[in-house]
Structures are given as structure tokens and as C-alpha cells.
Amino acid sequence: MNNKRELMDRETQIAKDVDMVYLVKAFGYTPIKRGKTHILREHDSFVIFNDTNTFYHYSQRQGGSPIDFCMMYGNMTTKDAIHYLLDMAGKHHEEIESYTYKAKKVKKQEYNLADELPEANDNYKRVFAYLNKTRGISGKVISYFMHNKMLYESKEHHNCVFVTRDENGTPKYASMRGTLTNQNIFKGDVKGSDKEYGYGVYNPGSDKVIVFEAPIDLMSFLTLYPDNECSLHALGCLGINSLISFLGKHPDVKRITFILDNDIHAIEATQEFKMFLSEQGFTIEEHEISRIMSDVGINDINDYLVMKNASREQEKKNKIL
């Protein structure tokens, strides 16, 4: 009996020692190295911890060892997961496609973002008016992003097009937002966008980055705090992928402040991001605007900007009266 137990324990340990990076590749995922961790290109907030050979999927709130991964993502029993991993360990570095529990790989169509970007309008008047009059963003901030080819107006639908470019000026990520105010606002990423790229401004003179959900939130912050000298980064969603990529490219950044929305999903995501990044050695700091948004009950920083502008206009009217 003891020999059987010892054998089971030894097999379990061998299964747990199968390299997590090698394992996720077997399931068809693409791990990307980020310091002492790996993230998955296909899933924001999925992190592999190289030191412990474990994973945690922050958006799903689940994680564990290679055995747990097989059970969660391969729909295996504990016994099947161990046998699968033992088989993988025995085959060493043979082709992953030979395994019994291989993931079904779907060949994705690839797009060149530069070819997919919507045609620019002859002028950007509608986008400027929407961002300035409806969203309260200062003309100086809008002009900055337009001048730096990070914002333009599409010709066909007059959408705001927010563009992120690499160091060579090649577009890597683009998102769109409608400018109509009397119906549901259109939102969406342009085909070919790389989720490793967020949207924002890098300041090499600062060791701090302030993180937002969307470009309009980032621009709202610059309107409220025009003297800001920190780097600014918009995730484009509630995934941490682009931020981890940003931090990997800029190791001088040591401090992080989150100013995400004030809804339950964003609040939970913020807490998870803070916990993960604190464990990676980053200093997490708070900004006064987050406390103000919470106290006032405002959903996001742009709502606060619009409210503040309306209050200022009302004060002017009261003085005239």
C-alpha cells in the first residue's frame, strides 16, 4: 500500500513539474514572456508564474498547477490530467500535436491594421465638436492627439478613430467610437489591432504611469490635470495585457495608479490588478480623482469632467444674474 501511495505521489509531482509554458502551447495558446512571468496573447489577465510553475487567470479568478490547468481548460478528471501530463513529460520535446488531448487549433485570418484603418475625413470638425462640446475635453488636448496622428475622424461614419503606433510610426492598435449623441454609441476595435498595445503617452522623465480604461478617460484626465507629467496608458478594456506589455518595454516605470470606472466590474478588476502588480514589485498609488468619483457616485472620469464643466457654466450664469 505504501509503495502504491509513494508511486501516486511521485506521479503527481512529475505532473505538477511539467512546464506550464510548454503545456499552454500544447493547448494552442501563445505565451509571451514578461519579466518573471508569461501572459497569453489570447486571454487578457492570464498569467504564468515562472518561479512556481503555476498560473492564475485573474478575470476568471481561478488558477493552480499544471494539473489544475488540464482540469479547467481540458475538461479532464484529476486522473486523466495526471496521465496526460505524465505522457507529456515522457515525450519530452516531441511535437505537441501528437498528444491525445491536443487542443483544436483554428487558423485565424490575419489582417494588416494599416490596410484596415478607415479612410480619414477631409476635416475632423465633427470629432472635435463631439469630444469638446459633448465630452468636455479641452481643445488643446484634442489638438495634441490629432497633431500626433493618434486621433482622426473617419470619412464614412464620422467616428473617432484612436490609433496607437510603434516606434517606427506603424499603426498597431486602433479603436473607434461613434459621435452621435441621440442613440447608442458605436464602439469597436479595428480589424488587425494588436491587444498588446494600449493607447497613451510615455514620458521617459517619470517613473509613474496612470492607467485608464479608454482613450476618452485618458483625455479627460489631461483636461482636468493639464500639468500632469506622468506617463498615461489606456487599456482599451478591462484586460491587463497591454499594461504588462507597456511595463516590459519601459522598465523605468516603477509606480502605477489606476483610474478605472466606478462600476462593480472595474472595481473588482482594479483590485486584482493591484494585487498582481504589487506581487511583481510595483508600487501602487492612489489619485484623488478616484476618491472624488467614489464619493460623488460618478461612473467614470469623463462623467466627472462633464459634471464639473456644467457646474462651472452654471456658476457663470448665476454671476450674470
C-alpha positions in Angstrom: 0.0 0.0 0.0 2.8 2.4 0.9 4.6 1.6 -2.4 1.4 2.4 -4.3 0.9 5.7 -2.4 4.6 6.6 -3.0 4.1 5.9 -6.7 1.0 8.1 -6.9 2.7 10.9 -5.0 5.7 10.7 -7.4 3.5 10.7 -10.5 1.5 13.6 -9.1 4.7 15.6 -8.6 6.0 14.8 -12.1 2.7 16.0 -13.5 3.0 19.3 -11.5 6.5 19.8 -12.7 5.6 19.8 -16.4 6.5 23.2 -17.7 3.4 25.5 -17.7 4.6 27.4 -20.8 5.1 24.1 -22.7 1.7 23.0 -21.5 -0.3 26.0 -22.6 1.4 25.8 -26.1 0.0 22.2 -26.3 -3.5 23.7 -25.8 -3.0 26.1 -28.7 -2.2 29.2 -26.7 0.6 31.7 -27.3 2.6 32.6 -24.2 4.5 35.8 -24.2 7.4 36.4 -21.7 7.1 39.4 -19.4 9.9 39.5 -16.9 9.4 36.7 -14.4 6.0 35.8 -15.9 4.3 34.8 -19.1 1.0 36.1 -20.3 -1.3 34.6 -23.0 -1.8 36.6 -26.2 -5.3 35.1 -26.4 -6.5 35.9 -22.9 -6.0 39.1 -21.0 -5.2 38.7 -17.4 -4.0 35.1 -17.7 -0.5 35.0 -16.0 2.0 32.1 -15.7 4.4 32.5 -12.8 7.7 31.0 -13.9 9.2 30.7 -10.4 6.5 28.5 -9.1 5.3 26.9 -12.4 1.7 27.9 -11.6 -0.9 30.1 -13.3 -3.7 32.5 -12.4 -6.5 33.7 -14.6 -7.4 36.9 -12.9 -10.6 37.6 -14.9 -11.9 34.1 -14.1 -10.5 34.0 -10.5 -9.0 30.6 -10.9 -5.5 29.1 -11.1 -3.2 26.5 -9.8 -0.7 23.8 -11.1 -0.5 22.2 -14.5 -2.9 19.5 -13.2 -5.5 22.3 -12.4 -4.9 23.8 -15.8 -5.7 20.5 -17.6 -8.8 20.0 -15.5 -10.1 23.6 -16.1 -9.2 24.0 -19.7 -9.1 20.4 -20.9 -12.2 19.3 -19.1 -10.3 16.3 -17.6 -10.6 14.4 -14.4 -7.7 14.5 -11.9 -6.7 11.1 -13.0 -6.8 11.9 -16.7 -4.9 15.2 -16.2 -2.1 13.3 -14.4 -1.9 10.7 -17.1 -1.9 13.3 -19.8 0.9 15.2 -18.1 2.9 12.0 -17.4 2.6 11.2 -21.1 3.8 14.8 -21.9 6.7 14.5 -19.5 7.7 11.2 -21.1 7.7 12.5 -24.6 10.0 15.5 -23.6 10.1 17.9 -26.6 8.3 15.9 -29.3 5.8 17.7 -31.4 2.8 18.9 -29.3 0.3 17.9 -31.9 0.9 14.2 -31.2 -0.8 14.3 -27.8 -4.1 12.6 -27.2 -5.7 15.7 -25.6 -4.4 18.2 -28.0 -6.4 21.4 -28.4 -8.2 22.1 -31.6 -6.4 24.9 -33.4 -8.3 27.2 -35.6 -6.3 29.1 -38.2 -7.0 32.7 -37.7 -7.2 35.1 -40.6 -4.5 37.8 -40.3 -5.1 41.4 -41.1 -2.7 44.3 -41.7 -4.0 47.1 -39.5 -2.6 49.8 -41.8 -4.9 48.4 -44.6 -7.9 48.1 -42.3 -7.9 51.6 -40.9 -11.0 53.6 -42.1 -10.4 56.3 -44.5 -9.8 59.7 -42.9 -12.3 62.5 -43.5 -11.3 65.7 -45.2 -11.6 67.5 -41.8 -12.1 66.5 -38.2 -14.7 69.0 -37.2 -17.4 66.5 -36.1 -14.9 64.5 -33.9 -13.5 67.8 -32.5 -17.0 69.1 -31.7 -18.1 65.8 -30.1 -15.1 65.5 -27.8 -15.1 69.1 -26.9 -18.7 70.1 -26.6 -20.3 66.7 -25.6 -17.5 65.1 -23.7 -15.9 68.3 -22.3 -12.4 67.6 -23.4 -10.2 70.7 -23.9 -9.4 71.8 -27.4 -5.7 71.8 -26.6 -5.8 68.1 -25.6 -7.8 67.1 -28.7 -5.4 69.0 -30.9 -2.4 67.3 -29.3 -3.6 63.8 -30.2 -4.7 64.9 -33.7 -1.4 66.5 -34.4 0.5 63.4 -33.3 -1.6 61.2 -35.6 -3.2 59.4 -32.6 -6.8 60.6 -33.4 -8.8 61.4 -36.5 -12.3 61.3 -38.0 -13.4 58.5 -40.3 -14.9 59.6 -43.6 -17.8 57.3 -43.9 -19.3 57.3 -40.4 -17.5 60.2 -38.8 -16.3 58.1 -35.9 -13.5 59.0 -33.6 -10.5 56.7 -34.5 -7.9 56.4 -31.8 -4.6 55.0 -33.2 -1.5 53.6 -31.4 1.7 53.4 -33.4 5.0 51.7 -32.6 8.4 53.4 -32.5 8.5 53.3 -36.4 5.1 55.0 -36.7 3.4 51.8 -37.9 -0.2 51.6 -36.6 -0.6 48.6 -34.2 -3.9 49.2 -32.4 -6.9 51.3 -33.2 -10.3 51.7 -31.6 -13.4 53.6 -32.8 -16.2 55.4 -31.1 -19.3 57.0 -32.6 -20.0 60.7 -32.4 -23.8 60.5 -32.5 -25.4 61.6 -29.2 -29.1 60.6 -29.8 -28.6 56.8 -29.9 -26.4 54.0 -28.6 -22.8 54.9 -29.1 -20.9 52.7 -31.5 -17.7 51.2 -30.1 -15.2 48.7 -31.5 -11.6 47.8 -32.4 -10.4 47.9 -36.0 -9.6 44.6 -37.5 -5.9 43.7 -37.2 -5.5 45.5 -33.9 -2.8 44.1 -31.5 -4.1 43.9 -27.9 -0.6 44.1 -26.7 -0.7 47.8 -27.5 -2.8 50.2 -25.4 -3.3 53.9 -26.0 -1.4 56.7 -24.4 1.6 58.8 -23.8 5.0 57.7 -22.5 7.1 60.2 -20.5 10.7 59.0 -20.1 11.2 61.6 -17.4 8.7 59.9 -15.0 8.8 56.6 -13.2 5.0 56.5 -12.9 2.1 55.5 -15.2 -1.6 56.3 -14.7 -3.9 53.7 -16.1 -7.4 54.2 -17.6 -10.0 52.1 -19.4 -10.5 54.1 -22.5 -8.8 56.9 -24.5 -11.6 59.4 -23.7 -10.9 58.8 -20.0 -7.3 59.5 -20.5 -8.1 62.7 -22.4 -10.5 63.7 -19.7 -7.7 63.4 -17.1 -5.4 65.6 -19.1 -8.2 68.2 -19.3 -8.6 68.1 -15.5 -4.8 67.9 -14.8 -3.1 69.8 -17.7 0.2 69.9 -15.8 0.5 66.1 -15.5 4.0 64.8 -16.1 3.3 61.1 -15.7 3.0 58.5 -18.5 -0.6 57.7 -19.3 -2.0 54.4 -20.6 -5.5 53.4 -21.6 -6.2 49.6 -21.6 -9.0 49.7 -24.2 -10.9 47.3 -22.0 -10.5 45.6 -18.6 -7.6 43.4 -19.7 -4.2 43.8 -18.2 -2.3 42.5 -21.3 -1.4 45.9 -22.8 -0.2 47.3 -19.5 2.1 44.3 -18.9 3.5 44.8 -22.4 4.0 48.6 -21.6 5.8 47.8 -18.4 8.0 45.3 -20.1 9.1 47.9 -22.7 9.6 50.6 -20.0 11.4 49.1 -17.0 12.0 52.6 -15.6 8.3 52.7 -14.6 8.0 51.6 -11.0 4.8 53.3 -9.8 1.3 52.7 -11.0 -2.0 54.4 -10.4 -5.4 53.1 -11.6 -8.3 55.4 -12.5 -10.7 52.9 -13.9 -14.5 53.2 -13.9 -16.6 53.2 -10.8 -18.7 50.1 -11.6 -18.5 46.7 -10.0 -16.6 45.0 -12.8 -13.9 47.7 -13.0 -13.6 47.9 -9.2 -13.0 44.1 -9.0 -10.5 44.3 -11.9 -8.7 47.2 -10.2 -8.2 45.2 -7.0 -7.0 42.2 -8.9 -4.5 44.2 -11.0 -3.2 45.9 -7.9 -2.7 42.6 -6.1 -0.9 41.1 -9.1 1.4 44.1 -9.8 2.2 44.5 -6.1 3.5 40.9 -6.1 5.7 41.8 -9.1 7.3 44.6 -7.1 5.5 47.7 -8.4 4.4 50.5 -6.1 0.6 51.1 -6.3 -0.5 54.6 -5.6 -3.9 56.3 -5.4 -5.1 59.5 -7.1 -7.5 62.0 -5.6 -9.9 61.7 -8.5 -10.7 58.1 -7.7 -11.8 59.1 -4.2 -13.8 62.0 -5.6 -15.6 59.7 -8.1 -16.4 57.3 -5.4 -17.7 60.0 -3.0 -19.8 61.6 -5.7 -21.1 58.4 -7.2 -19.8 59.2 -10.6 -19.3 56.2 -13.0 -16.1 57.4 -14.8 -13.7 60.3 -15.0 -15.4 61.8 -18.1 -18.8 61.9 -16.3 -17.0 63.9 -13.6 -15.4 66.2 -16.2 -18.8 66.8 -17.8 -20.4 67.5 -14.4 -17.6 69.8 -13.4 -17.9 71.8 -16.6 -21.7 72.1 -16.2 -21.3 73.3 -12.6 -18.8 75.9 -13.8 -21.2 77.1 -16.5 -24.0 77.4 -14.0 -21.8 79.5 -11.7 -21.1 81.9 -14.6 -24.8 82.2 -15.3 -25.6 82.8 -11.6 -23.0 85.7 -11.5 -24.6 87.3 -14.6 -28.0 87.1 -12.9 
